[in-house]
Structures are given as C-alpha cells and as structure tokens.
Amino acid sequence: MTGIIYRPIVTEKVSNLQEKGIYAFEVHLKANKIEIARAVEKKFNVTVTNVRTINIKGKSKTQMTKRGRFEGKTSHIKKAIVTLKEGDKIDLFANV
C-alpha cells in the first residue's frame, strides 16, 4: 500500500510529547499498525517500538445559504501515535 503516511499532526499536545519520542501522523484509513510502523521506519530511518491508532468519524455539517440549507459531511480520518526507540528523533520540518 503506497502513501500510508499522509501528514504529521502538529499540535501543542503532540509537540510536548515529541520530547519523549512520541509522534502523531494522519494515515490511510485501511492501514494497520504493522504497515504504519514499517512506513515510518522506512521514511524517517528510525526504530518504532509502539503504534496506537485512532479512527475519527466525519461530522455532518449544515449551512444556511440564500438558496436554502446545504448539508455535507467531513471526511473520516485515522491517526497513528508512534513511539520511537529511546534516542531516535524525527525532524519534521527538515524536509520542507
């Protein structure tokens, strides 16, 4: 499965966890923990010790316009929280 890792998740909470070697990524919905660990190890050349995943369902949204009510839905996403071996680091902004 190509393109498993979509983007890193950069929030204040995740930034504090990065000091402990814990990083968060948005990943493909059908990717499992083994595929996620292999993709992170291959892309960033680090050793992954633990992977936790979270499925987030999309919300339904409504908006009132001049033409009436517009209904839609945000997309589902999957987050992966990856723990690295002690001493390993990922520089997320080096490859910009």
The first five atom37 places (N, CA, C, CB, O) and aatype in JSON, in Angstrom:
{
  "aatype": [12, 16, 7, 9, 9, 18, 1, 14, 9, 19, 16, 6, 11, 19, 15, 2, 10, 5, 6, 11, 7, 9, 18, 0, 13, 6, 19, 8, 10, 11, 0, 2, 11, 9, 6, 9, 0, 1, 0, 19, 6, 11, 11, 13, 2, 19, 16, 19, 16, 2, 19, 1, 16, 9, 2, 9, 11, 7, 11, 15, 11, 16, 5, 12, 16, 11, 1, 7, 1, 13, 6, 7, 11, 16, 15, 8, 9, 11, 11, 0, 9, 19, 16, 10, 11, 6, 7, 3, 11, 9, 3, 10, 13, 0, 2, 19],
  "atom_mask": [
    [1, 1, 1, 1, 1],
    [1, 1, 1, 1, 1],
    [1, 1, 1, 0, 1],
    [1, 1, 1, 1, 1],
    [1, 1, 1, 1, 1],
    [1, 1, 1, 1, 1],
    [1, 1, 1, 1, 1],
    [1, 1, 1, 1, 1],
    [1, 1, 1, 1, 1],
    [1, 1, 1, 1, 1],
    [1, 1, 1, 1, 1],
    [1, 1, 1, 1, 1],
    [1, 1, 1, 1, 1],
    [1, 1, 1, 1, 1],
    [1, 1, 1, 1, 1],
    [1, 1, 1, 1, 1],
    [1, 1, 1, 1, 1],
    [1, 1, 1, 1, 1],
    [1, 1, 1, 1, 1],
    [1, 1, 1, 1, 1],
    [1, 1, 1, 0, 1],
    [1, 1, 1, 1, 1],
    [1, 1, 1, 1, 1],
    [1, 1, 1, 1, 1],
    [1, 1, 1, 1, 1],
    [1, 1, 1, 1, 1],
    [1, 1, 1, 1, 1],
    [1, 1, 1, 1, 1],
    [1, 1, 1, 1, 1],
    [1, 1, 1, 1, 1],
    [1, 1, 1, 1, 1],
    [1, 1, 1, 1, 1],
    [1, 1, 1, 1, 1],
    [1, 1, 1, 1, 1],
    [1, 1, 1, 1, 1],
    [1, 1, 1, 1, 1],
    [1, 1, 1, 1, 1],
    [1, 1, 1, 1, 1],
    [1, 1, 1, 1, 1],
    [1, 1, 1, 1, 1],
    [1, 1, 1, 1, 1],
    [1, 1, 1, 1, 1],
    [1, 1, 1, 1, 1],
    [1, 1, 1, 1, 1],
    [1, 1, 1, 1, 1],
    [1, 1, 1, 1, 1],
    [1, 1, 1, 1, 1],
    [1, 1, 1, 1, 1],
    [1, 1, 1, 1, 1],
    [1, 1, 1, 1, 1],
    [1, 1, 1, 1, 1],
    [1, 1, 1, 1, 1],
    [1, 1, 1, 1, 1],
    [1, 1, 1, 1, 1],
    [1, 1, 1, 1, 1],
    [1, 1, 1, 1, 1],
    [1, 1, 1, 1, 1],
    [1, 1, 1, 0, 1],
    [1, 1, 1, 1, 1],
    [1, 1, 1, 1, 1],
    [1, 1, 1, 1, 1],
    [1, 1, 1, 1, 1],
    [1, 1, 1, 1, 1],
    [1, 1, 1, 1, 1],
    [1, 1, 1, 1, 1],
    [1, 1, 1, 1, 1],
    [1, 1, 1, 1, 1],
    [1, 1, 1, 0, 1],
    [1, 1, 1, 1, 1],
    [1, 1, 1, 1, 1],
    [1, 1, 1, 1, 1],
    [1, 1, 1, 0, 1],
    [1, 1, 1, 1, 1],
    [1, 1, 1, 1, 1],
    [1, 1, 1, 1, 1],
    [1, 1, 1, 1, 1],
    [1, 1, 1, 1, 1],
    [1, 1, 1, 1, 1],
    [1, 1, 1, 1, 1],
    [1, 1, 1, 1, 1],
    [1, 1, 1, 1, 1],
    [1, 1, 1, 1, 1],
    [1, 1, 1, 1, 1],
    [1, 1, 1, 1, 1],
    [1, 1, 1, 1, 1],
    [1, 1, 1, 1, 1],
    [1, 1, 1, 0, 1],
    [1, 1, 1, 1, 1],
    [1, 1, 1, 1, 1],
    [1, 1, 1, 1, 1],
    [1, 1, 1, 1, 1],
    [1, 1, 1, 1, 1],
    [1, 1, 1, 1, 1],
    [1, 1, 1, 1, 1],
    [1, 1, 1, 1, 1],
    [1, 1, 1, 1, 1]
  ],
  "atom_positions": [
    [[0.86, -1.18, 0.0], [0.0, 0.0, 0.0], [0.9, 1.24, 0.0], [-0.97, 0.0, 1.24], [1.65, 1.47, 0.95]],
    [[0.82, 2.02, -1.06], [1.66, 3.2, -1.14], [0.94, 4.39, -0.52], [2.03, 3.51, -2.6], [-0.29, 4.44, -0.49]],
    [[1.71, 5.32, -0.03], [1.12, 6.52, 0.56], [0.4, 6.26, 1.86], [0.0, 0.0, 0.0], [-0.73, 6.74, 2.03]],
    [[1.0, 5.54, 2.77], [0.36, 5.22, 4.04], [0.32, 6.45, 4.94], [1.09, 4.07, 4.74], [-0.7, 6.73, 5.58]],
    [[1.42, 7.18, 5.01], [1.51, 8.36, 5.87], [1.12, 9.58, 5.04], [2.94, 8.52, 6.48], [1.77, 9.89, 4.04]],
    [[0.06, 10.29, 5.46], [-0.37, 11.48, 4.75], [0.37, 12.73, 5.22], [-1.86, 11.68, 4.92], [0.97, 13.44, 4.41]],
    [[0.33, 12.99, 6.53], [0.96, 14.2, 7.06], [1.17, 14.04, 8.56], [0.1, 15.45, 6.76], [0.45, 13.28, 9.21]],
    [[2.14, 14.77, 9.11], [2.28, 14.77, 10.58], [1.23, 15.68, 11.2], [3.7, 15.24, 10.99], [0.8, 16.66, 10.59]],
    [[0.82, 15.34, 12.4], [-0.14, 16.16, 13.14], [0.68, 17.02, 14.11], [-1.21, 15.28, 13.91], [1.38, 16.5, 14.98]],
    [[0.58, 18.33, 13.94], [1.36, 19.26, 14.75], [0.4, 20.08, 15.6], [2.25, 20.19, 13.85], [-0.25, 21.0, 15.12]],
    [[0.32, 19.72, 16.88], [-0.47, 20.46, 17.85], [0.4, 20.72, 19.06], [-1.77, 19.69, 18.25], [1.53, 20.22, 19.15]],
    [[-0.11, 21.5, 19.98], [0.66, 21.8, 21.18], [0.88, 20.54, 22.02], [-0.06, 22.88, 22.02], [1.96, 20.34, 22.57]],
    [[-0.14, 19.7, 22.11], [-0.03, 18.48, 22.89], [0.99, 17.52, 22.28], [-1.4, 17.79, 22.99], [1.81, 16.94, 23.0]],
    [[0.94, 17.36, 20.97], [1.88, 16.46, 20.29], [3.3, 17.02, 20.36], [1.46, 16.23, 18.83], [4.26, 16.26, 20.47]],
    [[3.43, 18.35, 20.29], [4.76, 18.96, 20.39], [5.41, 18.66, 21.75], [4.67, 20.47, 20.17], [6.62, 18.46, 21.83]],
    [[4.6, 18.64, 22.81], [5.14, 18.29, 24.12], [5.52, 16.82, 24.19], [4.12, 18.62, 25.22], [6.49, 16.47, 24.87]],
    [[4.78, 15.95, 23.49], [5.09, 14.52, 23.51], [6.33, 14.19, 22.67], [3.9, 13.73, 23.0], [6.96, 13.16, 22.89]],
    [[6.67, 15.05, 21.72], [7.83, 14.79, 20.86], [9.12, 14.77, 21.65], [7.92, 15.82, 19.77], [10.09, 14.13, 21.23]],
    [[9.17, 15.44, 22.78], [10.35, 15.4, 23.64], [10.57, 14.0, 24.19], [10.22, 16.4, 24.79], [11.71, 13.62, 24.48]],
    [[9.48, 13.21, 24.34], [9.57, 11.84, 24.84], [9.71, 10.82, 23.72], [8.35, 11.52, 25.68], [9.79, 9.62, 23.99]],
    [[9.74, 11.28, 22.45], [9.88, 10.37, 21.33], [8.56, 9.83, 20.81], [0.0, 0.0, 0.0], [8.52, 8.75, 20.23]],
    [[7.47, 10.58, 21.02], [6.14, 10.17, 20.56], [5.69, 11.17, 19.49], [5.12, 10.11, 21.76], [5.68, 12.38, 19.72]],
    [[5.3, 10.64, 18.33], [4.89, 11.46, 17.19], [3.53, 11.01, 16.71], [5.93, 11.38, 16.04], [3.15, 9.86, 16.9]],
    [[2.77, 11.92, 16.07], [1.43, 11.6, 15.57], [1.38, 11.9, 14.07], [0.34, 12.4, 16.34], [1.92, 12.9, 13.61]],
    [[0.7, 11.02, 13.33], [0.57, 11.16, 11.89], [-0.87, 10.87, 11.48], [1.54, 10.21, 11.14], [-1.56, 10.08, 12.13]],
    [[-1.32, 11.51, 10.4], [-2.57, 11.12, 9.77], [-2.22, 10.06, 8.74], [-3.32, 12.36, 9.13], [-1.34, 10.28, 7.9]],
    [[-2.9, 8.92, 8.79], [-2.54, 7.79, 7.94], [-3.75, 7.31, 7.13], [-1.98, 6.63, 8.79], [-4.88, 7.77, 7.35]],
    [[-3.5, 6.4, 6.21], [-4.55, 5.82, 5.37], [-5.54, 5.06, 6.25], [-3.94, 4.87, 4.3], [-5.16, 4.42, 7.23]],
    [[-6.84, 5.14, 5.89], [-7.88, 4.53, 6.71], [-7.73, 3.02, 6.86], [-9.23, 4.83, 6.13], [-8.07, 2.47, 7.91]],
    [[-7.23, 2.33, 5.85], [-7.14, 0.87, 5.9], [-5.76, 0.36, 6.3], [-7.51, 0.31, 4.57], [-5.52, -0.85, 6.26]],
    [[-4.86, 1.25, 6.7], [-3.52, 0.84, 7.12], [-3.58, 0.24, 8.52], [-2.53, 2.04, 7.09], [-4.28, 0.75, 9.4]],
    [[-2.84, -0.87, 8.72], [-2.78, -1.46, 10.05], [-1.49, -1.03, 10.75], [-2.86, -3.0, 9.96], [-0.66, -0.33, 10.17]],
    [[-1.33, -1.45, 11.99], [-0.22, -0.98, 12.81], [1.13, -1.43, 12.26], [-0.38, -1.48, 14.24], [2.12, -0.69, 12.34]],
    [[1.19, -2.63, 11.71], [2.45, -3.14, 11.17], [2.87, -2.33, 9.95], [2.31, -4.63, 10.79], [4.04, -1.97, 9.81]],
    [[1.92, -2.04, 9.06], [2.23, -1.25, 7.88], [2.65, 0.17, 8.25], [1.03, -1.2, 6.94], [3.56, 0.73, 7.63]],
    [[2.01, 0.75, 9.26], [2.35, 2.09, 9.71], [3.77, 2.12, 10.27], [1.34, 2.58, 10.76], [4.55, 3.02, 9.97]],
    [[4.11, 1.13, 11.09], [5.44, 1.07, 11.69], [6.51, 0.92, 10.6], [5.54, -0.1, 12.69], [7.53, 1.6, 10.66]],
    [[6.27, 0.06, 9.62], [7.24, -0.12, 8.53], [7.41, 1.15, 7.71], [6.81, -1.27, 7.61], [8.52, 1.5, 7.31]],
    [[6.3, 1.86, 7.45], [6.37, 3.08, 6.66], [7.15, 4.17, 7.39], [4.96, 3.58, 6.34], [7.95, 4.88, 6.77]],
    [[6.93, 4.32, 8.7], [7.66, 5.33, 9.47], [9.14, 4.98, 9.54], [7.08, 5.46, 10.9], [10.0, 5.86, 9.39]],
    [[9.46, 3.7, 9.75], [10.86, 3.28, 9.81], [11.56, 3.53, 8.48], [10.96, 1.81, 10.2], [12.71, 3.97, 8.46]],
    [[10.88, 3.24, 7.38], [11.49, 3.42, 6.06], [11.65, 4.89, 5.71], [10.65, 2.73, 5.01], [12.68, 5.29, 5.17]],
    [[10.64, 5.72, 6.0], [10.68, 7.12, 5.6], [11.65, 7.95, 6.43], [9.31, 7.71, 5.7], [12.36, 8.79, 5.89]],
    [[11.69, 7.71, 7.74], [12.48, 8.56, 8.63], [13.74, 7.88, 9.18], [11.63, 9.0, 9.78], [14.51, 8.51, 9.9]],
    [[13.97, 6.6, 8.84], [15.16, 5.87, 9.26], [15.3, 5.85, 10.79], [16.42, 6.49, 8.63], [16.35, 6.2, 11.34]],
    [[14.23, 5.42, 11.47], [14.2, 5.31, 12.93], [13.66, 3.92, 13.29], [13.32, 6.45, 13.58], [13.24, 3.17, 12.41]],
    [[13.67, 3.58, 14.58], [13.13, 2.31, 15.06], [11.85, 2.59, 15.85], [14.17, 1.55, 15.93], [11.86, 3.33, 16.83]],
    [[10.74, 1.97, 15.41], [9.45, 2.15, 16.06], [9.25, 1.05, 17.09], [8.29, 2.14, 15.01], [9.46, -0.13, 16.8]],
    [[8.84, 1.43, 18.31], [8.6, 0.44, 19.36], [7.12, 0.19, 19.61], [9.25, 0.88, 20.64], [6.74, -0.91, 20.02]],
    [[6.26, 1.2, 19.35], [4.83, 1.06, 19.63], [4.03, 1.93, 18.67], [4.51, 1.43, 21.1], [4.45, 3.03, 18.32]],
    [[2.86, 1.42, 18.25], [1.95, 2.18, 17.4], [0.55, 2.07, 17.98], [1.99, 1.68, 15.93], [0.06, 0.96, 18.23]],
    [[-0.1, 3.21, 18.19], [-1.5, 3.24, 18.61], [-2.29, 3.98, 17.54], [-1.68, 3.93, 20.03], [-1.81, 4.98, 17.0]],
    [[-3.49, 3.5, 17.24], [-4.29, 4.11, 16.18], [-5.64, 4.58, 16.72], [-4.49, 3.13, 15.02], [-6.17, 4.02, 17.68]],
    [[-6.18, 5.61, 16.07], [-7.47, 6.19, 16.44], [-8.25, 6.44, 15.15], [-7.29, 7.52, 17.27], [-7.75, 7.12, 14.26]],
    [[-9.46, 5.9, 15.05], [-10.35, 6.18, 13.93], [-11.29, 7.3, 14.35], [-11.15, 4.92, 13.5], [-11.96, 7.21, 15.38]],
    [[-11.35, 8.36, 13.55], [-12.21, 9.5, 13.84], [-13.24, 9.61, 12.72], [-11.37, 10.83, 13.97], [-12.89, 9.8, 11.56]],
    [[-14.52, 9.48, 13.09], [-15.58, 9.56, 12.1], [-15.85, 11.01, 11.73], [-16.86, 8.91, 12.63], [-15.68, 11.92, 12.54]],
    [[-16.25, 11.22, 10.48], [-16.56, 12.55, 9.99], [-17.85, 13.08, 10.6], [0.0, 0.0, 0.0], [-18.76, 12.31, 10.92]],
    [[-17.93, 14.39, 10.74], [-19.11, 15.03, 11.31], [-20.03, 15.49, 10.18], [-18.71, 16.23, 12.22], [-19.56, 15.82, 9.09]],
    [[-21.32, 15.5, 10.44], [-22.25, 16.07, 9.46], [-22.36, 17.57, 9.74], [-23.66, 15.37, 9.53], [-22.46, 18.0, 10.89]],
    [[-22.34, 18.35, 8.67], [-22.37, 19.81, 8.78], [-23.54, 20.35, 7.97], [-21.02, 20.43, 8.3], [-23.88, 19.8, 6.91]],
    [[-24.17, 21.42, 8.45], [-25.21, 22.11, 7.69], [-24.88, 23.59, 7.65], [-26.61, 21.87, 8.32], [-24.29, 24.14, 8.58]],
    [[-25.27, 24.22, 6.54], [-25.01, 25.64, 6.36], [-26.22, 26.25, 5.67], [-23.7, 25.88, 5.55], [-26.69, 25.74, 4.66]],
    [[-26.71, 27.35, 6.21], [-27.83, 28.06, 5.6], [-27.3, 29.07, 4.58], [-28.7, 28.77, 6.68], [-26.41, 29.86, 4.89]],
    [[-27.85, 29.03, 3.36], [-27.48, 29.96, 2.31], [-28.75, 30.61, 1.76], [-26.67, 29.25, 1.19], [-29.85, 30.29, 2.21]],
    [[-28.6, 31.49, 0.8], [-29.76, 32.14, 0.18], [-30.63, 31.11, -0.55], [-29.31, 33.24, -0.79], [-31.85, 31.27, -0.64]],
    [[-30.0, 30.09, -1.08], [-30.73, 29.06, -1.82], [-31.33, 27.99, -0.92], [-29.83, 28.43, -2.83], [-32.0, 27.08, -1.42]],
    [[-31.1, 28.06, 0.35], [-31.64, 27.07, 1.26], [-30.54, 26.42, 2.09], [0.0, 0.0, 0.0], [-29.44, 26.95, 2.23]],
    [[-30.87, 25.28, 2.64], [-29.94, 24.59, 3.52], [-29.03, 23.68, 2.71], [-30.7, 23.78, 4.59], [-29.49, 22.94, 1.83]],
    [[-27.75, 23.74, 3.02], [-26.75, 22.91, 2.36], [-26.22, 21.93, 3.39], [-25.59, 23.76, 1.75], [-25.74, 22.34, 4.44]],
    [[-26.31, 20.65, 3.11], [-25.83, 19.63, 4.03], [-24.62, 18.93, 3.44], [-26.93, 18.62, 4.36], [-24.54, 18.7, 2.24]],
    [[-23.69, 18.6, 4.31], [-22.49, 17.91, 3.88], [-21.9, 17.14, 5.04], [0.0, 0.0, 0.0], [-22.47, 17.09, 6.13]],
    [[-20.75, 16.54, 4.8], [-20.1, 15.74, 5.82], [-18.59, 15.87, 5.67], [-20.53, 14.26, 5.73], [-18.07, 15.88, 4.55]],
    [[-17.88, 15.97, 6.79], [-16.43, 15.98, 6.74], [-15.95, 14.54, 6.59], [-15.82, 16.64, 8.01], [-16.68, 13.6, 6.91]],
    [[-14.74, 14.37, 6.12], [-14.24, 13.03, 5.83], [-13.74, 12.35, 7.11], [-13.12, 13.09, 4.79], [-13.39, 13.01, 8.09]],
    [[-13.73, 11.01, 7.08], [-13.18, 10.22, 8.17], [-11.66, 10.31, 8.1], [-13.66, 8.73, 8.1], [-11.09, 10.42, 7.01]],
    [[-10.99, 10.27, 9.26], [-9.53, 10.22, 9.27], [-9.07, 9.17, 10.27], [-8.93, 11.62, 9.62], [-9.83, 8.75, 11.15]],
    [[-7.83, 8.76, 10.13], [-7.22, 7.82, 11.06], [-5.9, 8.43, 11.52], [-7.01, 6.41, 10.41], [-5.07, 8.84, 10.71]],
    [[-5.72, 8.48, 12.83], [-4.47, 8.99, 13.42], [-3.65, 7.81, 13.92], [-4.76, 9.99, 14.56], [-4.19, 6.82, 14.4]],
    [[-2.35, 7.94, 13.81], [-1.44, 6.96, 14.37], [-0.48, 7.67, 15.31], [-0.66, 6.2, 13.25], [0.17, 8.65, 14.93]],
    [[-0.39, 7.19, 16.54], [0.54, 7.74, 17.52], [1.69, 6.75, 17.63], [-0.15, 7.99, 18.91], [1.51, 5.61, 18.07]],
    [[2.88, 7.19, 17.23], [4.03, 6.31, 17.07], [5.06, 6.63, 18.15], [4.66, 6.46, 15.66], [5.43, 7.79, 18.33]],
    [[5.51, 5.61, 18.86], [6.56, 5.75, 19.86], [7.86, 5.2, 19.28], [6.18, 5.01, 21.18], [7.89, 4.09, 18.75]],
    [[8.92, 5.99, 19.39], [10.22, 5.59, 18.84], [11.12, 5.05, 19.93], [10.89, 6.77, 18.14], [10.9, 5.27, 21.13]],
    [[12.16, 4.33, 19.49], [13.16, 3.82, 20.42], [13.87, 5.01, 21.08], [14.19, 2.89, 19.68], [14.06, 6.05, 20.45]],
    [[14.25, 4.84, 22.31], [14.88, 5.92, 23.05], [16.16, 6.38, 22.34], [15.2, 5.48, 24.5], [17.02, 5.57, 22.0]],
    [[16.24, 7.69, 22.13], [17.4, 8.26, 21.43], [17.1, 8.61, 19.98], [0.0, 0.0, 0.0], [17.81, 9.43, 19.4]],
    [[16.07, 8.01, 19.37], [15.7, 8.33, 17.99], [14.83, 9.58, 17.97], [14.96, 7.15, 17.34], [14.02, 9.81, 18.87]],
    [[14.99, 10.39, 16.91], [14.19, 11.6, 16.74], [13.82, 11.74, 15.28], [14.95, 12.84, 17.25], [14.52, 11.24, 14.39]],
    [[12.71, 12.44, 15.03], [12.28, 12.79, 13.68], [12.25, 14.3, 13.6], [10.89, 12.17, 13.32], [11.59, 14.96, 14.4]],
    [[12.96, 14.85, 12.61], [12.91, 16.29, 12.37], [11.87, 16.54, 11.28], [14.33, 16.87, 11.97], [12.16, 16.41, 10.09]],
    [[10.64, 16.89, 11.71], [9.53, 17.01, 10.78], [9.67, 18.16, 9.8], [8.26, 17.17, 11.54], [9.11, 18.1, 8.7]],
    [[10.4, 19.21, 10.16], [10.5, 20.38, 9.32], [11.79, 20.44, 8.53], [10.37, 21.6, 10.15], [12.07, 21.46, 7.89]],
    [[12.59, 19.37, 8.54], [13.85, 19.36, 7.8], [13.63, 19.13, 6.32], [14.79, 18.3, 8.35], [14.41, 19.61, 5.5]],
    [[12.56, 18.38, 5.95], [12.34, 18.01, 4.55], [11.37, 18.97, 3.85], [11.82, 16.59, 4.46], [10.73, 18.58, 2.87]],
    [[11.25, 20.19, 4.34], [10.28, 21.13, 3.76], [10.78, 21.68, 2.46], [9.99, 22.26, 4.72], [10.1, 22.49, 1.83]]
  ]
}
